[in-house]
Each structure stands twice: as structure tokens, then as C-alpha cells.
Amino acid sequence: MRIPARFAPIVFGALLSAIMVALVSAFVLVTTQGFHAGLPAQWLRSCAATWPVAFPTVTLVAPWVRRVVGRVTG
């Protein structure tokens, strides 16, 4: 089963924001608290708390960023 192409911007926003939230949350937690036994659970809570903000932000901001990049390149 494939997702219809009309949903590409939403899928893009979901994947990009999930990857960024996962990486940034892990980086911030490890740099501020170091590795510890509760890190995986804390990381999952952090991701769950921040992804609902990141997803709509990426989805709404991405078209604007593409336009800006198109103007300053090429």
C-alpha cells in the first residue's frame, strides 16, 4: 500500500519532524544529564512532548523555506 502523492507534504513533515525531534532530544538529554538508566524513558517522553509542536511547525514552515532557498540559490 502506498500513500497518495497528494499527502507528500504531510508525510515529509511527519518524517522530518520525527527524525529531528528524536535526534535533538537525545542530544540535549545526553549533553545535559549524561547517560543514565532512565535515559531511554526520558527520551521517549521528551519526543512525545515535543513532536506535536515540531510536526505542524515543519509542515507549515517548509513551503516558505523552499521559496526562500529558491530565491537565494541558482
C-alpha positions in Angstrom: 0.0 0.0 0.0 1.4 3.4 -1.0 0.4 6.8 0.3 -1.1 9.0 -2.4 1.2 11.7 -3.7 -1.1 14.5 -2.6 -0.1 13.7 1.0 3.6 14.1 0.3 3.9 17.4 2.2 2.3 15.9 5.3 4.4 12.7 5.1 7.5 14.9 4.6 6.7 17.0 7.6 5.9 14.0 9.8 9.2 12.2 8.9 11.4 15.2 9.1 10.0 16.4 12.4 10.1 12.9 13.9 13.8 12.5 12.9 14.7 16.0 14.2 12.9 15.6 17.5 14.5 12.2 18.1 18.0 13.5 17.4 17.8 16.8 19.1 16.0 15.4 22.2 18.7 12.7 22.5 21.5 15.2 22.1 20.1 17.7 24.6 19.4 15.0 27.2 22.8 13.3 26.9 24.7 16.7 27.0 22.8 18.0 30.0 22.4 14.8 32.0 24.8 12.3 30.6 24.0 8.6 30.0 21.9 7.1 32.9 19.5 4.2 33.4 16.4 6.4 32.9 17.6 8.0 29.7 15.5 5.9 27.2 12.2 6.5 29.1 13.0 10.2 29.5 14.0 10.4 25.8 10.7 8.9 24.7 8.7 11.3 27.0 10.7 14.2 25.5 10.0 13.1 22.0 6.3 12.6 22.8 6.1 16.1 24.3 7.9 17.9 21.5 6.8 16.2 18.3 3.3 17.7 18.4 4.9 21.1 18.2 7.6 20.2 15.7 5.2 18.4 13.2 2.9 21.3 12.5 5.8 23.8 12.6 7.8 21.9 9.9 4.7 21.3 7.8 3.7 25.0 7.9 7.3 26.4 7.6 8.7 24.1 4.9 7.0 25.8 1.9 8.2 29.2 3.0 11.8 27.8 3.5 11.7 26.2 0.0 10.7 29.6 -1.5 13.5 31.4 0.3 16.0 28.8 -0.7 14.8 29.1 -4.3 15.3 32.9 -4.2 18.8 32.8 -2.7 20.2 29.9 -4.9 20.5 29.3 -8.5 
